Amino acid sequence: MLNLHTRGFGLILLLPAIVAIAPGVSIVAGLLLMIPAFQMVAGKPAPVFPRRIAVRPLPTQHDSAAANRAGAEAS
């Protein structure tokens, strides 16, 4: 299993930021962005989630394939 550690903050901030582009959703997405932002300000080394969310595995095979394709296109 891939551990994101401190890089997890970037992913957690990116997802609600992308959703915030949609009209009418930006207020909710902004509130969701505040949670990891406060954790960063508090000095947490990695994002902290409730236990029922934290124990679920995050499938990364699709993400890594997309990242590889994006890297190949940029080259």
KOLSEMAR-115313 format. One record per atom (N, C-alpha, C): residue number from 0; chain; atom name; x, y, z. Coordinates in steps of 0.1 Angstrom, whole numbers, plus 2048, in hexadecimal, padded with zeros to 3 digits. Example, Ala and Ser with C-alpha at 12.3 -4.5 7.8 and 13.67 -1.06 7.14 Angstrom:
2
zaza:0 | vexti:A | guse:N | u:884 | v:7C7 | w:84E;
zaza:0 | vexti:A | guse:CA | u:87B | v:7D3 | w:84E;
zaza:0 | vexti:A | guse:C | u:884 | v:7DF | w:84E;
zaza:1 | vexti:A | guse:N | u:880 | v:7EA | w:847;
zaza:1 | vexti:A | guse:CA | u:889 | v:7F5 | w:847;
zaza:1 | vexti:A | guse:C | u:881 | v:800 | w:84F;
***
This chain:
75
zaza:0 | vexti:A | guse:N | u:808 | v:7F4 | w:800;
zaza:0 | vexti:A | guse:CA | u:800 | v:800 | w:800;
zaza:0 | vexti:A | guse:C | u:809 | v:80C | w:800;
zaza:1 | vexti:A | guse:N | u:805 | v:816 | w:7F8;
zaza:1 | vexti:A | guse:CA | u:80C | v:823 | w:7F7;
zaza:1 | vexti:A | guse:C | u:809 | v:82C | w:803;
zaza:2 | vexti:A | guse:N | u:813 | v:831 | w:80A;
zaza:2 | vexti:A | guse:CA | u:811 | v:83B | w:814;
zaza:2 | vexti:A | guse:C | u:814 | v:848 | w:80F;
zaza:3 | vexti:A | guse:N | u:80B | v:852 | w:810;
zaza:3 | vexti:A | guse:CA | u:80D | v:85F | w:80B;
zaza:3 | vexti:A | guse:C | u:815 | v:868 | w:814;
zaza:4 | vexti:A | guse:N | u:813 | v:866 | w:821;
zaza:4 | vexti:A | guse:CA | u:81A | v:86E | w:82C;
zaza:4 | vexti:A | guse:C | u:817 | v:87D | w:829;
zaza:5 | vexti:A | guse:N | u:821 | v:885 | w:829;
zaza:5 | vexti:A | guse:CA | u:81F | v:893 | w:827;
zaza:5 | vexti:A | guse:C | u:819 | v:897 | w:81A;
zaza:6 | vexti:A | guse:N | u:81C | v:88F | w:810;
zaza:6 | vexti:A | guse:CA | u:816 | v:892 | w:802;
zaza:6 | vexti:A | guse:C | u:807 | v:890 | w:802;
zaza:7 | vexti:A | guse:N | u:802 | v:88A | w:80C;
zaza:7 | vexti:A | guse:CA | u:7F3 | v:888 | w:80D;
zaza:7 | vexti:A | guse:C | u:7EC | v:895 | w:80E;
zaza:8 | vexti:A | guse:N | u:7F2 | v:8A0 | w:814;
zaza:8 | vexti:A | guse:CA | u:7EB | v:8AC | w:815;
zaza:8 | vexti:A | guse:C | u:7E9 | v:8B2 | w:807;
zaza:9 | vexti:A | guse:N | u:7F2 | v:8B1 | w:7FE;
zaza:9 | vexti:A | guse:CA | u:7F0 | v:8B6 | w:7F0;
zaza:9 | vexti:A | guse:C | u:7E4 | v:8B0 | w:7E9;
zaza:10 | vexti:A | guse:N | u:7E3 | v:8A2 | w:7EA;
zaza:10 | vexti:A | guse:CA | u:7D8 | v:89B | w:7E4;
zaza:10 | vexti:A | guse:C | u:7CB | v:89F | w:7EB;
zaza:11 | vexti:A | guse:N | u:7CB | v:8A0 | w:7F8;
zaza:11 | vexti:A | guse:CA | u:7BF | v:8A3 | w:7FF;
zaza:11 | vexti:A | guse:C | u:7BA | v:8B2 | w:7FC;
zaza:12 | vexti:A | guse:N | u:7C3 | v:8BB | w:7FA;
zaza:12 | vexti:A | guse:CA | u:7C0 | v:8C8 | w:7F7;
zaza:12 | vexti:A | guse:C | u:7BC | v:8CA | w:7E8;
zaza:13 | vexti:A | guse:N | u:7C1 | v:8C1 | w:7DF;
zaza:13 | vexti:A | guse:CA | u:7BF | v:8C2 | w:7D1;
zaza:13 | vexti:A | guse:C | u:7B0 | v:8BE | w:7CE;
zaza:14 | vexti:A | guse:N | u:7AC | v:8B3 | w:7D4;
zaza:14 | vexti:A | guse:CA | u:79E | v:8AE | w:7D0;
zaza:14 | vexti:A | guse:C | u:793 | v:8B8 | w:7D3;
zaza:15 | vexti:A | guse:N | u:792 | v:8BD | w:7DF;
zaza:15 | vexti:A | guse:CA | u:787 | v:8C7 | w:7E1;
zaza:15 | vexti:A | guse:C | u:789 | v:8D4 | w:7D9;
zaza:16 | vexti:A | guse:N | u:796 | v:8D7 | w:7D6;
zaza:16 | vexti:A | guse:CA | u:798 | v:8E3 | w:7CE;
zaza:16 | vexti:A | guse:C | u:793 | v:8E1 | w:7BF;
zaza:17 | vexti:A | guse:N | u:795 | v:8D5 | w:7BA;
zaza:17 | vexti:A | guse:CA | u:78F | v:8D2 | w:7AD;
zaza:17 | vexti:A | guse:C | u:780 | v:8D3 | w:7AD;
zaza:18 | vexti:A | guse:N | u:77A | v:8CD | w:7B7;
zaza:18 | vexti:A | guse:CA | u:76C | v:8CD | w:7B9;
zaza:18 | vexti:A | guse:C | u:766 | v:8DB | w:7BA;
zaza:19 | vexti:A | guse:N | u:76E | v:8E4 | w:7C0;
zaza:19 | vexti:A | guse:CA | u:76A | v:8F2 | w:7C3;
zaza:19 | vexti:A | guse:C | u:768 | v:8FA | w:7B6;
zaza:20 | vexti:A | guse:N | u:76D | v:8F5 | w:7AB;
zaza:20 | vexti:A | guse:CA | u:76B | v:8FC | w:79E;
zaza:20 | vexti:A | guse:C | u:75C | v:8FD | w:79B;
zaza:21 | vexti:A | guse:N | u:755 | v:8F3 | w:79E;
zaza:21 | vexti:A | guse:CA | u:746 | v:8F2 | w:79B;
zaza:21 | vexti:A | guse:C | u:73F | v:8FD | w:7A3;
zaza:22 | vexti:A | guse:N | u:736 | v:904 | w:79C;
zaza:22 | vexti:A | guse:CA | u:72E | v:90F | w:7A3;
zaza:22 | vexti:A | guse:C | u:725 | v:908 | w:7AD;
zaza:23 | vexti:A | guse:N | u:724 | v:90F | w:7B8;
zaza:23 | vexti:A | guse:CA | u:71B | v:90A | w:7C3;
zaza:23 | vexti:A | guse:C | u:721 | v:900 | w:7CD;
zaza:24 | vexti:A | guse:N | u:72C | v:8FB | w:7C9;
zaza:24 | vexti:A | guse:CA | u:733 | v:8F1 | w:7D1;
zaza:24 | vexti:A | guse:C | u:73F | v:8F7 | w:7D8;
zaza:25 | vexti:A | guse:N | u:743 | v:903 | w:7D4;
zaza:25 | vexti:A | guse:CA | u:74F | v:909 | w:7D9;
zaza:25 | vexti:A | guse:C | u:74F | v:90C | w:7E8;
zaza:26 | vexti:A | guse:N | u:743 | v:90F | w:7EE;
zaza:26 | vexti:A | guse:CA | u:743 | v:911 | w:7FC;
zaza:26 | vexti:A | guse:C | u:745 | v:904 | w:804;
zaza:27 | vexti:A | guse:N | u:73F | v:8FA | w:800;
zaza:27 | vexti:A | guse:CA | u:741 | v:8ED | w:807;
zaza:27 | vexti:A | guse:C | u:74F | v:8E8 | w:805;
zaza:28 | vexti:A | guse:N | u:754 | v:8E9 | w:7F9;
zaza:28 | vexti:A | guse:CA | u:762 | v:8E5 | w:7F6;
zaza:28 | vexti:A | guse:C | u:76C | v:8ED | w:7FE;
zaza:29 | vexti:A | guse:N | u:769 | v:8FA | w:800;
zaza:29 | vexti:A | guse:CA | u:772 | v:903 | w:808;
zaza:29 | vexti:A | guse:C | u:772 | v:8FF | w:816;
zaza:30 | vexti:A | guse:N | u:766 | v:8FB | w:81B;
zaza:30 | vexti:A | guse:CA | u:766 | v:8F6 | w:829;
zaza:30 | vexti:A | guse:C | u:76E | v:8E9 | w:82B;
zaza:31 | vexti:A | guse:N | u:76D | v:8E0 | w:821;
zaza:31 | vexti:A | guse:CA | u:774 | v:8D4 | w:821;
zaza:31 | vexti:A | guse:C | u:783 | v:8D6 | w:820;
zaza:32 | vexti:A | guse:N | u:787 | v:8E1 | w:819;
zaza:32 | vexti:A | guse:CA | u:795 | v:8E4 | w:818;
zaza:32 | vexti:A | guse:C | u:79B | v:8E9 | w:825;
zaza:33 | vexti:A | guse:N | u:792 | v:8EF | w:82E;
zaza:33 | vexti:A | guse:CA | u:797 | v:8F4 | w:83A;
zaza:33 | vexti:A | guse:C | u:79C | v:8E9 | w:844;
zaza:34 | vexti:A | guse:N | u:796 | v:8DD | w:843;
zaza:34 | vexti:A | guse:CA | u:79A | v:8D2 | w:84C;
zaza:34 | vexti:A | guse:C | u:7A9 | v:8CF | w:84A;
zaza:35 | vexti:A | guse:N | u:7AE | v:8CB | w:83E;
zaza:35 | vexti:A | guse:CA | u:7BC | v:8C8 | w:83D;
zaza:35 | vexti:A | guse:C | u:7C5 | v:8D4 | w:83F;
zaza:36 | vexti:A | guse:N | u:7BF | v:8E0 | w:83C;
zaza:36 | vexti:A | guse:CA | u:7C7 | v:8EC | w:83D;
zaza:36 | vexti:A | guse:C | u:7CA | v:8EF | w:84C;
zaza:37 | vexti:A | guse:N | u:7C0 | v:8ED | w:855;
zaza:37 | vexti:A | guse:CA | u:7C2 | v:8EE | w:863;
zaza:37 | vexti:A | guse:C | u:7CC | v:8E3 | w:868;
zaza:38 | vexti:A | guse:N | u:7CB | v:8D7 | w:863;
zaza:38 | vexti:A | guse:CA | u:7D5 | v:8CD | w:867;
zaza:38 | vexti:A | guse:C | u:7E3 | v:8D1 | w:863;
zaza:39 | vexti:A | guse:N | u:7E5 | v:8D7 | w:857;
zaza:39 | vexti:A | guse:CA | u:7F2 | v:8DB | w:853;
zaza:39 | vexti:A | guse:C | u:7F7 | v:8E6 | w:85D;
zaza:40 | vexti:A | guse:N | u:7EF | v:8F0 | w:860;
zaza:40 | vexti:A | guse:CA | u:7F2 | v:8FB | w:869;
zaza:40 | vexti:A | guse:C | u:7F6 | v:8F5 | w:877;
zaza:41 | vexti:A | guse:N | u:7EF | v:8EB | w:87B;
zaza:41 | vexti:A | guse:CA | u:7F1 | v:8E5 | w:888;
zaza:41 | vexti:A | guse:C | u:7FE | v:8DD | w:888;
zaza:42 | vexti:A | guse:N | u:804 | v:8DB | w:87D;
zaza:42 | vexti:A | guse:CA | u:811 | v:8D4 | w:87C;
zaza:42 | vexti:A | guse:C | u:810 | v:8C5 | w:87B;
zaza:43 | vexti:A | guse:N | u:805 | v:8C0 | w:877;
zaza:43 | vexti:A | guse:CA | u:804 | v:8B1 | w:875;
zaza:43 | vexti:A | guse:C | u:80D | v:8AD | w:86A;
zaza:44 | vexti:A | guse:N | u:814 | v:8A2 | w:86B;
zaza:44 | vexti:A | guse:CA | u:81D | v:89D | w:860;
zaza:44 | vexti:A | guse:C | u:816 | v:898 | w:854;
zaza:45 | vexti:A | guse:N | u:809 | v:893 | w:856;
zaza:45 | vexti:A | guse:CA | u:801 | v:88D | w:84B;
zaza:45 | vexti:A | guse:C | u:7F3 | v:890 | w:84F;
zaza:46 | vexti:A | guse:N | u:7EA | v:88F | w:845;
zaza:46 | vexti:A | guse:CA | u:7DC | v:891 | w:847;
zaza:46 | vexti:A | guse:C | u:7D6 | v:887 | w:851;
zaza:47 | vexti:A | guse:N | u:7CD | v:88B | w:85A;
zaza:47 | vexti:A | guse:CA | u:7C7 | v:882 | w:863;
zaza:47 | vexti:A | guse:C | u:7B8 | v:881 | w:85F;
zaza:48 | vexti:A | guse:N | u:7B4 | v:874 | w:85E;
zaza:48 | vexti:A | guse:CA | u:7A6 | v:871 | w:85A;
zaza:48 | vexti:A | guse:C | u:79F | v:86A | w:866;
zaza:49 | vexti:A | guse:N | u:792 | v:86A | w:866;
zaza:49 | vexti:A | guse:CA | u:78A | v:862 | w:86F;
zaza:49 | vexti:A | guse:C | u:78E | v:853 | w:86C;
zaza:50 | vexti:A | guse:N | u:78D | v:84B | w:876;
zaza:50 | vexti:A | guse:CA | u:791 | v:83D | w:875;
zaza:50 | vexti:A | guse:C | u:78A | v:835 | w:86A;
zaza:51 | vexti:A | guse:N | u:77D | v:837 | w:868;
zaza:51 | vexti:A | guse:CA | u:776 | v:830 | w:85E;
zaza:51 | vexti:A | guse:C | u:77A | v:834 | w:850;
zaza:52 | vexti:A | guse:N | u:77F | v:840 | w:84E;
zaza:52 | vexti:A | guse:CA | u:785 | v:843 | w:841;
zaza:52 | vexti:A | guse:C | u:793 | v:83F | w:840;
zaza:53 | vexti:A | guse:N | u:79B | v:840 | w:84A;
zaza:53 | vexti:A | guse:CA | u:7A9 | v:83D | w:84A;
zaza:53 | vexti:A | guse:C | u:7AC | v:82E | w:847;
zaza:54 | vexti:A | guse:N | u:7A3 | v:825 | w:84B;
zaza:54 | vexti:A | guse:CA | u:7A6 | v:817 | w:84A;
zaza:54 | vexti:A | guse:C | u:7A3 | v:812 | w:83C;
zaza:55 | vexti:A | guse:N | u:79C | v:81A | w:834;
zaza:55 | vexti:A | guse:CA | u:799 | v:816 | w:826;
zaza:55 | vexti:A | guse:C | u:7A5 | v:817 | w:81D;
zaza:56 | vexti:A | guse:N | u:7A8 | v:80D | w:815;
zaza:56 | vexti:A | guse:CA | u:7B3 | v:80E | w:80C;
zaza:56 | vexti:A | guse:C | u:7B0 | v:817 | w:800;
zaza:57 | vexti:A | guse:N | u:7BB | v:81E | w:7FC;
zaza:57 | vexti:A | guse:CA | u:7BA | v:827 | w:7F0;
zaza:57 | vexti:A | guse:C | u:7C0 | v:820 | w:7E4;
zaza:58 | vexti:A | guse:N | u:7B8 | v:81C | w:7DB;
zaza:58 | vexti:A | guse:CA | u:7BE | v:815 | w:7CF;
zaza:58 | vexti:A | guse:C | u:7C6 | v:81F | w:7C7;
zaza:59 | vexti:A | guse:N | u:7D2 | v:81C | w:7C4;
zaza:59 | vexti:A | guse:CA | u:7DB | v:825 | w:7BD;
zaza:59 | vexti:A | guse:C | u:7DF | v:821 | w:7B0;
zaza:60 | vexti:A | guse:N | u:7DB | v:815 | w:7AB;
zaza:60 | vexti:A | guse:CA | u:7E0 | v:810 | w:79E;
zaza:60 | vexti:A | guse:C | u:7DB | v:819 | w:793;
zaza:61 | vexti:A | guse:N | u:7CE | v:81E | w:794;
zaza:61 | vexti:A | guse:CA | u:7C9 | v:827 | w:78A;
zaza:61 | vexti:A | guse:C | u:7D0 | v:835 | w:78B;
zaza:62 | vexti:A | guse:N | u:7D3 | v:83A | w:797;
zaza:62 | vexti:A | guse:CA | u:7D9 | v:847 | w:798;
zaza:62 | vexti:A | guse:C | u:7E7 | v:846 | w:793;
zaza:63 | vexti:A | guse:N | u:7EF | v:83C | w:795;
zaza:63 | vexti:A | guse:CA | u:7FC | v:83B | w:791;
zaza:63 | vexti:A | guse:C | u:7FD | v:83A | w:781;
zaza:64 | vexti:A | guse:N | u:7F3 | v:833 | w:77C;
zaza:64 | vexti:A | guse:CA | u:7F3 | v:832 | w:76D;
zaza:64 | vexti:A | guse:C | u:7F0 | v:83F | w:767;
zaza:65 | vexti:A | guse:N | u:7E7 | v:847 | w:76D;
zaza:65 | vexti:A | guse:CA | u:7E4 | v:854 | w:767;
zaza:65 | vexti:A | guse:C | u:7F0 | v:85D | w:769;
zaza:66 | vexti:A | guse:N | u:7F7 | v:85C | w:774;
zaza:66 | vexti:A | guse:CA | u:803 | v:865 | w:776;
zaza:66 | vexti:A | guse:C | u:80D | v:861 | w:76C;
zaza:67 | vexti:A | guse:N | u:80F | v:854 | w:769;
zaza:67 | vexti:A | guse:CA | u:819 | v:850 | w:75F;
zaza:67 | vexti:A | guse:C | u:816 | v:856 | w:752;
zaza:68 | vexti:A | guse:N | u:809 | v:855 | w:74E;
zaza:68 | vexti:A | guse:CA | u:805 | v:85A | w:741;
zaza:68 | vexti:A | guse:C | u:807 | v:869 | w:740;
zaza:69 | vexti:A | guse:N | u:804 | v:870 | w:74B;
zaza:69 | vexti:A | guse:CA | u:805 | v:87F | w:74B;
zaza:69 | vexti:A | guse:C | u:814 | v:883 | w:74A;
zaza:70 | vexti:A | guse:N | u:81D | v:87B | w:751;
zaza:70 | vexti:A | guse:CA | u:82B | v:87D | w:750;
zaza:70 | vexti:A | guse:C | u:831 | v:87B | w:743;
zaza:71 | vexti:A | guse:N | u:82B | v:870 | w:73C;
zaza:71 | vexti:A | guse:CA | u:830 | v:86D | w:72E;
zaza:71 | vexti:A | guse:C | u:82C | v:878 | w:724;
zaza:72 | vexti:A | guse:N | u:820 | v:87E | w:726;
zaza:72 | vexti:A | guse:CA | u:81B | v:888 | w:71D;
zaza:72 | vexti:A | guse:C | u:823 | v:895 | w:71F;
zaza:73 | vexti:A | guse:N | u:827 | v:898 | w:72C;
zaza:73 | vexti:A | guse:CA | u:82F | v:8A4 | w:72E;
zaza:73 | vexti:A | guse:C | u:83D | v:8A4 | w:729;
zaza:74 | vexti:A | guse:N | u:842 | v:898 | w:727;
zaza:74 | vexti:A | guse:CA | u:850 | v:896 | w:722;
zaza:74 | vexti:A | guse:C | u:851 | v:899 | w:713;
***
